[in-house]
């Protein structure tokens, strides 16, 4: 196409702009990033473009803003500034389009799930059953988009978050959906623990070539709990070679862990760089609206009428993660069905009184600092102060260690709370305590006692 102004025929300006830009960036990238956008307004100085979500907005800003400006100039003759605005209706249209694309959904044929190598997939872990909310929407959209498009711009995809928030569900949903859409491709799903154990066994039995032929020739590798590589140098080296072999062949890698890549301890820098090189998506503990929708979705699946008051009470009390929420819900149903208990709020409260599950208790940075200060006979202000005296060093390191292990805050957030320290300083504190408790029984006992005081589970 020439560099002059394009004559607009009967089509709209935006249709013509899209036709122009698809010729420049290609159909695949157009379908992924621009297809579901719209022109909200066009003036002499600016064009306002509607986008489905914040991630697409950020990507267009970074990658395609100049392409859009050039296409609008060719179509209209106007040299305008490009601005974006999120439009929820475009997100719904995009989701509907993705849901309607392809063949019969996997959920309609659970007796014959797609064949995936490695660990068996849970047939209940599908995209259709994944309840989307503000806490997990970005991660879900990235997994769905990668399964649909196989876009190298989304590869590798690393999903991270605390225990029980749906990482495994999303990974297995991706594996099943990718195999359904691309049955000709080999998909391997495995936990990192299984990867390590299989690698060790292959060395012992002198079958490393067989092991490598499985993992380095697959089209898609989906690996869960990568933090399990921590401290395992030979397994880390093997994983790095596997990662490099797959990316060299433009194969897809989707991984999950409990921390952002650069916050995973005792793991080589090369692996961390690889995991952080693509899209990283965090899943947070479910917010109230998501917890309520989970209860309603599971009630509909089981064809059980759950009074709204019961659903709301469960959503209010089981706040830590999805796993505890669903477990509490099933326990209420069991009390109702097997013991003849009424399905009401009183039954829920009775269960909560007799169970030692964490139902809303949250360890905060403030409670960590207070507990450590009390244990060492210091004030909270001394713990978080900028003073660097030797007497404060160990208590402060212990507090940062417990904050990292017992709260949902990032290293950066913890550092800010502890006198504006860097995330590297927090990571150093965590590693220091981890090393010391292996050789210092008194410190190990102190940490155990503080964990108990704070209501943290022992690892």
ROTI-499509 format. One record per residue (C-alpha): residue in one letter; y, x, z. Coordinates in steps of 0.5 Angstrom, whole numbers, plus 2048, in hexadecimal, padded with zeros to 3 digits. Each point is the difference from the previous one (the first is absolute). Layout:
ROTI-499509
AYXZ...
END
This chain:
ROTI-499509
X800800800X8078037FEX805801805X8057FB7FEX8017F9803X7FA7FB7FFX8027FA7FDX7FE7FA804X7FC7FA7FDX7FE7FA803X7FD803806X804801806X803807802X7FB801805X7FA7FF7FCX8038057FBX802805805X7F8800802X7FE8007F9X8048067FFX7FE804807X7F97FF7FFX8008047F9X803805804X7FC801807X7F97FD7FDX7FD7F9801X7FC803807X806802804X8047FA7FDX7FB7FB803X7FF803806X808801802X8047FC7FBX7FC7FA7FEX8027FC806X807801800X8067FC7FEX8078007FEX8047FD805X8078017FDX8048057FBX807801800X8048057FDX7FF805806X7F97FF803X7FA7FD7FFX7FC7FC805X7F8800800X7FC7FC804X7F9804802X7FA7FD804X800805806X804806803X7FB8057FEX8017FE7F9X807800801X800807803X7FB8037FAX8057FD7FBX806803803X7FC807800X7FC8007F9X8037FB7FBX8077FE802X8038047FAX7FB7FD7FBX8027FA802X8078027FFX7FF8037FAX7FC7F97FDX8067FC803X8058047FCX7FC8007FAX7FF7F8800X8077FE802X8048067FFX802800807X800806804X7FF7FD807X7FE802807X7F97FE802X7FF7FC807X7F97FD803X7FF7FA804X7F97FE803X7FE7F97FEX7FB7FC804X7FE7FC7FAX7FF8067FCX7FB802805X7FC7FA800X8008007F8X7FD807800X7FB7FE805X7FD7FA7FDX8008047F9X7FC805804X7FB7FB803X7FF7FD7F9X7FF8067FCX7F98027FEX7F97FC801X7FD7FC806X803802807X7FB804804X8007FB806X7FC7FB7FBX7FA804800X7FF803806X7F88017FFX8018057FBX806805802X8028057FBX7FC807801X803805803X7FD807802X800803807X8017FB806X7FE7F97FFX8077FB7FFX8017FA805X8007FA7FBX8057FD805X8058067FFX8037FD7FAX8088007FDX7FF7F8801X7FE800807X806805802X8057FD803X8078037FEX806800804X806804801X7FC805804X7FB8027FAX8037FD7FAX8028077FDX7F9803801X7FD7FA7FDX8048007FAX7FF8077FEX7F97FF801X8007FA7FCX8048037FAX7FC806800X7F97FC7FFX8047FC7FBX8038067FCX7FD807802X807802800X801808801X8067FF803X7FD7FC806X7FA806800X7FE802805X8027FA805X7FF802807X8007FA805X801801808X8017FD806X7FD7FF807X7F97FD802X7FE7F97FEX8067FE7FBX7FC7FF7FAX8008077FCX7F88007FFX8017F87FEX8058037FBX7FC8067FDX7FA7FC7FFX8047FA7FDX8038057FBX7F98037FFX7FD7FA7FEX8067FD7FCX8008077FCX7F87FF7FEX8017F97FEX8068017FCX7FD8077FDX7F87FF801X7FF8067FBX803805805X7FD803806X8037FE807X7FE804806X8027FE807X7FE804806X803801807X802807801X7FB801806X7FA7FE7FBX8048057FBX7FF806805X7F97FE802X7FE8007F9X8038077FEX7FD803807X7F97FD7FEX8018037F9X801807802X7FA7FF805X7FC7FE7FAX8038047FBX8027FA7FCX8088017FFX8008007F9X7FC7F9801X8067FE805X8058027FBX7FE7FD7FAX8007F9804X807801802X8048047FBX7FD7FC7FAX8027F9803X8067FC7FCX8027FE807X800803807X8017FB806X800804806X8017FD807X803803807X8028077FDX802802807X7F9802801X8018067FCX804803806X7FD807802X7FB8007FBX8028067FBX7FA8007FCX8007F97FFX8078007FEX7FF8057FBX7FB7FC7FDX8047FA800X8068047FDX7FC8027FAX7FD7F97FFX8087FD800X8028067FBX7FA7FE7FCX8017F97FFX8088007FFX7FF8067FBX7FC7FA7FCX8057FB802X7FB7FC804X8037FB806X7FF802807X8027FB806X800802807X8017FE807X802803806X8037FE807X8068047FFX8058027FBX7FD8077FCX805805803X7FE7FD807X7F98017FFX7FE806805X7FB8067FFX8007FF7F8X8028057FBX8077FF7FDX7FD8007F9X7FC7F9801X8067FD804X8048027FAX7FB7FD7FBX8007F9804X807800801X8018017F8X8007F97FEX8017F9803X800800808X8007F9803X8007FE807X7FC7FA803X8037FE807X7FD7FC805X8017F87FEX8067FD802X8007F9803X8007FC7F9X7FB8047FDX7FB7FF806X8017F9800X7FF8007F8X7F9804802X7FE7FA805X8017FB7FBX7FD8037FAX7FA802804X8007F8803X8007FE7F9X7FA8057FEX7FC7FD805X8027F97FFX8027FF807X8067FC803X804805805X8057FC803X8078037FFX801802807X7FA804800X8028047FAX807801803X7FD802806X7FB8057FDX8058037FCX805801806X7FB803804X7FC8057FBX8058047FEX7FD8077FFX7FC8007FAX7FC7FB7FBX7F9802803X8027FE807X8037F97FDX7FA7FE7FCX7FC802806X8047FC804X8007FA7FCX7F88007FFX7FF801807X8047F9801X7FC7FD7FBX7F9802803X8037FE807X8017F97FCX7F98007FDX7FB803804X8037FE807X8037F97FFX807803801X8067FC7FDX8048037FBX806800803X805805803X7FD800807X7FA8037FDX8048057FDX803802807X7F9800803X7FE8057FBX806804801X7FF800808X7F98037FFX8008057FBX803807800X8038007F9X8078027FFX8047FA7FFX8078027FFX800806804X8048057FDX801807802X8078027FEX804807800X8047FE806X7F97FE804X7FD8077FEX806804802X8017FC807X7F8801801X8008077FFX807801804X7FD7FD806X7F98047FFX804807800X8067FE805X8058007FBX8057FB7FEX8007FD7F9X8068037FEX7FD807801X7FA7FE7FBX8057FE7FAX805805802X8028067FBX7FF805806X7FA8057FFX7FE803806X7F9802801X7FF7FA806X8027FB7FBX7FC8037FAX7F97FD802X8027F9802X8047FF7FAX7FA8027FBX7FB7FC804X8057FA7FFX8018017F9X7F98017FFX7FF7F9804X8057FD7FBX7FD8027FAX7F97FE802X8027F9804X8067FD7FCX8017FE7F9X8068057FFX8008057FBX801808801X8087FF7FEX8017FA805X7FC803806X8058077FEX8067FB800X7FE7FD807X7FF807803X8078037FFX8008007F9X7FB8057FFX7FD8017F9X7F97FD7FEX7FD8077FFX802801808X7FC7FA801X7FA8027FCX800807804X8007FC806X7FA7FC7FEX7FC8067FEX802804806X7FD7FA805X7FA7FF7FBX7FF808801X801800807X7FC7FA803X7FA8047FDX800806805X8047FD805X7FC7FB804X8067FE805X8057FE7FAX7FA7FC7FDX7FF7FC806X8087FF800X8007FD7F9X7FA7FC802X8037FD806X8077FF7FCX7FC7FD7FAX7FD7FB805X8077FE803X8037FF7FAX7FA7FB7FEX7FE8057FAX7F98007FEX7FC807801X7FE8037F9
END
